[in-house]
Amino acid sequence: MDVVFNQLFAGLSMASILLIIALGLAIIYGTMGVINLAHGEFVMLGAYATWALQSFAGLGVLAALPLVFAAVAAVGWVIEKLMVQRLYHRPLDTILATWGIGIILQQAVRLSVGAESRFVKGPELLSGNTEIGALVMSNYRLFVIAFSIFVLVGSWMLMTRTEFGTKLRAVIQNRGISECYGIESKRIYSITFAYGAGLAGIAGALITPLFSTIPTMGTGLVVDAFLVVIVGGLGSLIGAASASVLIGEATALLSAVMNDTLGRIAVLAGIIILIRFRPRGLFPSDTRN
């Protein structure tokens, strides 16, 4: 049981990272219908921005979080304005365009800082472990779990309890009618895309003390995040939260029982079966018009 509890905690901490990444994907797709294949590269940019801020400005991970969010959100805003905005209602073109953007961002990082692994030191404030019986929990991983809940609640409040959220929901329901009422849908789309990119940047910053930072680090993470969004229901925040916990915990437990490769295969098989019977996911969102 000690091993099981520790694996559950490890799965929960990984689920927290997936949740923050998947929230950005879910928000962008739910609002704009855009499948953003460059989302993993936004995670990578967040990780490298954190490394740069620590290496050259002496900022720790916690202090770097708001700056990383702003920087990656700005990159997302520029990309949406220059390319994505021209491809609305052309999903195949958008997939191809964002895939190309991802490749460009990866190569830009390779050319500017190199392809070797970079490492970021975790915050001293959160060093050490918390022990409850035989359960050993990293303080930093506990912070990541708590922060992911904060991001989830904050995103939900932004979407449901603010003027921006009201306008956003109006654009999702019917873009044409909302524009008749003076809502600038293009501006709403730009802000939403930037917000989703900023969330990916935050996820990249949070994982830097846990994993090495390389130009291709976002590729595997975004695949898992897409699985979370599909299982949870496209565009659903609650679905993304539920699916991230489900996939994270299942992967951790099955990897412990079998091995990492077989565990991931088993999880993927379970997802395929689930989609067979619930093709719209666990918590499908309302249909966009």
C-alpha positions in Angstrom: 0.0 0.0 0.0 2.9 2.4 0.6 4.0 1.9 -3.0 0.5 2.4 -4.2 0.0 5.7 -2.3 3.4 7.1 -3.5 2.5 6.1 -7.1 -0.9 7.9 -6.7 0.8 11.0 -5.5 3.3 10.9 -8.4 0.3 10.4 -10.8 -1.5 13.4 -9.3 1.5 15.7 -9.7 1.9 14.7 -13.3 -1.9 15.1 -13.8 -1.5 18.7 -12.5 0.9 19.6 -15.2 -1.3 17.9 -17.9 -4.2 19.9 -16.6 -2.6 23.3 -17.0 -1.5 22.3 -20.6 -4.8 20.9 -21.5 -6.7 23.9 -20.1 -5.0 26.0 -22.8 -5.9 23.5 -25.5 -9.5 23.2 -24.3 -10.1 27.0 -24.0 -8.6 27.6 -27.5 -10.6 24.8 -29.2 -13.8 25.6 -27.3 -13.7 29.2 -28.3 -12.1 29.2 -31.8 -12.4 25.6 -33.0 -8.7 25.6 -33.6 -6.6 22.5 -33.1 -3.3 24.0 -32.1 -0.4 21.7 -32.9 2.1 24.3 -31.7 0.8 24.2 -28.2 3.7 21.9 -27.1 6.2 24.5 -28.4 4.5 27.1 -26.2 5.3 24.7 -23.2 8.9 24.5 -24.5 9.1 28.3 -24.7 7.9 28.7 -21.2 10.6 26.3 -20.0 13.4 28.1 -21.9 12.1 31.5 -20.7 12.3 30.2 -17.1 15.9 28.9 -17.7 16.9 32.2 -19.2 15.4 34.3 -16.4 17.2 32.1 -13.8 20.5 32.0 -15.7 20.8 35.7 -16.7 18.5 37.6 -14.3 18.8 35.4 -11.2 15.0 34.9 -10.9 13.7 31.7 -9.3 10.9 29.6 -10.8 8.2 31.2 -8.6 9.2 34.8 -9.4 9.5 33.9 -13.1 5.9 32.6 -13.5 4.1 35.9 -14.2 6.9 37.0 -16.6 6.8 33.7 -18.4 3.0 33.8 -18.7 3.2 37.3 -20.2 6.1 36.5 -22.6 4.5 33.3 -24.0 1.1 34.9 -24.2 2.6 37.7 -26.3 4.1 35.1 -28.6 0.7 33.5 -28.9 -1.0 36.8 -29.5 1.4 37.6 -32.4 1.0 34.1 -34.0 -2.8 34.4 -33.8 -2.8 37.9 -35.4 -0.3 37.0 -38.2 -1.5 33.5 -39.1 -4.3 31.8 -37.1 -6.7 34.7 -37.5 -6.6 34.2 -41.3 -7.5 30.5 -41.1 -10.8 30.4 -39.1 -13.3 27.8 -40.3 -10.4 26.1 -42.2 -9.5 23.4 -39.7 -7.1 21.4 -41.9 -5.2 24.5 -42.9 -5.0 25.5 -39.3 -3.6 22.1 -38.3 -0.9 22.3 -41.0 -0.1 26.0 -40.2 0.3 25.4 -36.4 2.4 22.3 -37.1 4.7 24.4 -39.2 4.8 27.1 -36.5 5.9 24.4 -34.0 8.7 23.3 -36.2 9.9 26.9 -36.7 9.8 27.6 -32.9 11.8 24.4 -32.2 14.5 25.3 -34.8 14.6 28.9 -33.6 15.5 27.7 -30.1 18.1 25.2 -31.4 19.8 28.0 -33.4 19.7 30.5 -30.6 20.6 28.5 -27.4 21.6 25.1 -28.8 20.0 21.6 -28.5 21.8 20.5 -25.3 19.8 19.9 -22.1 19.2 22.8 -19.8 18.5 22.5 -16.1 16.6 24.8 -13.7 17.0 24.8 -10.0 13.8 24.4 -7.9 12.8 27.0 -5.4 14.6 26.8 -2.0 11.3 27.6 -0.3 9.8 24.4 -1.6 12.8 22.1 -1.2 12.4 18.9 0.9 9.6 16.5 1.5 6.5 16.2 3.6 6.0 12.8 5.1 2.7 11.4 6.3 3.4 7.9 7.6 5.1 6.0 4.7 3.9 8.5 2.2 6.7 10.8 1.1 5.5 13.9 -0.8 7.8 16.4 -2.5 6.9 20.0 -1.4 7.4 21.3 -4.9 5.1 18.7 -6.3 2.5 19.6 -3.7 2.9 23.3 -4.8 2.3 22.2 -8.4 -0.9 20.4 -7.5 -2.2 23.4 -5.5 -1.2 25.8 -8.3 -3.0 23.7 -10.9 -6.2 23.9 -8.8 -5.7 27.7 -8.6 -5.3 27.9 -12.4 -8.4 25.8 -12.9 -10.6 27.9 -10.6 -9.2 31.1 -12.0 -9.9 30.0 -15.6 -13.4 29.0 -14.7 -14.1 32.3 -13.0 -12.6 34.2 -16.0 -15.0 32.3 -18.3 -18.1 32.5 -16.2 -17.8 35.5 -13.8 -16.3 38.4 -15.8 -17.5 40.7 -18.6 -14.8 39.1 -20.9 -16.2 35.7 -20.1 -19.7 36.8 -21.0 -18.6 38.2 -24.4 -16.6 35.0 -24.9 -19.6 32.8 -24.4 -21.6 35.0 -26.7 -19.0 34.6 -29.5 -18.9 30.8 -28.9 -22.7 30.5 -29.1 -23.1 32.7 -32.2 -20.3 34.9 -33.6 -22.6 36.7 -36.1 -25.2 37.8 -33.6 -22.6 38.8 -31.0 -20.9 41.1 -33.5 -24.3 42.7 -34.1 -24.3 43.7 -30.5 -20.9 45.3 -30.8 -18.6 42.5 -29.5 -15.3 42.4 -31.3 -15.0 38.7 -32.0 -11.4 39.0 -33.4 -10.2 40.8 -30.3 -11.9 38.1 -28.1 -10.2 35.4 -30.2 -6.8 37.0 -29.9 -7.0 37.4 -26.1 -8.2 33.8 -25.7 -5.4 32.4 -27.9 -2.9 34.4 -26.0 -4.3 33.2 -22.6 -4.2 29.6 -23.7 -0.6 30.0 -24.9 0.3 31.7 -21.6 -1.1 28.7 -19.6 1.1 26.4 -21.7 4.1 28.7 -20.8 3.3 28.4 -17.1 3.2 24.6 -17.4 6.6 24.7 -19.1 8.0 26.8 -16.2 6.6 24.5 -13.6 8.1 21.4 -15.0 11.7 22.8 -15.4 12.8 21.7 -11.9 11.4 18.2 -12.7 12.6 17.5 -16.2 15.5 18.6 -18.4 14.7 21.4 -20.9 15.2 20.5 -24.5 13.7 21.8 -27.8 11.5 18.8 -28.3 10.2 18.5 -24.8 6.7 19.8 -25.7 6.0 17.1 -28.3 5.3 14.2 -25.8 3.5 16.5 -23.4 1.1 17.9 -26.0 0.1 14.4 -27.1 -0.9 13.5 -23.5 -2.7 16.9 -23.3 -4.7 16.2 -26.5 -5.7 12.9 -25.0 -6.9 14.7 -21.9 -9.0 17.1 -24.0 -10.5 14.3 -26.1 -11.4 12.2 -23.1 -12.7 15.1 -21.1 -14.8 16.5 -23.9 -13.6 19.1 -26.4 -13.7 22.6 -24.8 -14.8 21.4 -21.3 -12.8 22.7 -18.4 -14.4 20.2 -15.9 -13.8 17.5 -18.5 -10.1 18.5 -18.8 -9.7 18.4 -15.0 -11.4 15.0 -14.6 -9.5 13.4 -17.6 -6.1 14.7 -16.5 -6.5 13.0 -13.1 -7.9 9.8 -14.6 -5.1 9.5 -17.2 -2.3 10.7 -14.8 -3.3 8.2 -12.1 -3.9 5.3 -14.5 -0.5 5.8 -16.1 1.3 6.0 -12.8 -0.4 2.9 -11.4 -0.2 0.7 -14.5 3.5 1.8 -15.1 4.3 0.6 -11.5 2.5 -2.8 -12.0 3.9 -3.4 -15.5 6.5 -1.0 -16.9 6.3 2.5 -18.3 5.9 1.3 -21.9 3.2 -1.3 -21.2 1.5 1.1 -18.8 1.1 3.8 -21.5 -0.1 1.2 -24.0 -2.7 0.0 -21.5 -3.9 3.6 -20.9 -4.1 4.3 -24.6 -6.1 1.1 -25.1 -8.5 2.2 -22.4 -8.9 5.6 -24.0 -9.8 4.0 -27.4 -12.4 1.9 -25.7 -13.9 4.9 -23.9 -14.0 7.0 -27.1 -15.8 4.1 -28.8 -18.7 4.3 -26.4 -18.5 8.1 -25.6 -17.1 9.7 -28.8 -17.7 13.2 -27.4 -15.8 12.5 -24.2 -16.9 12.5 -20.6 -18.2 16.0 -20.4 -19.0 17.2 -23.9 -19.3 21.0 -24.3 -22.1 22.8 -26.1 -22.0 22.8 -29.9 -20.4 25.9 -31.4 -22.3 27.9 -34.0 
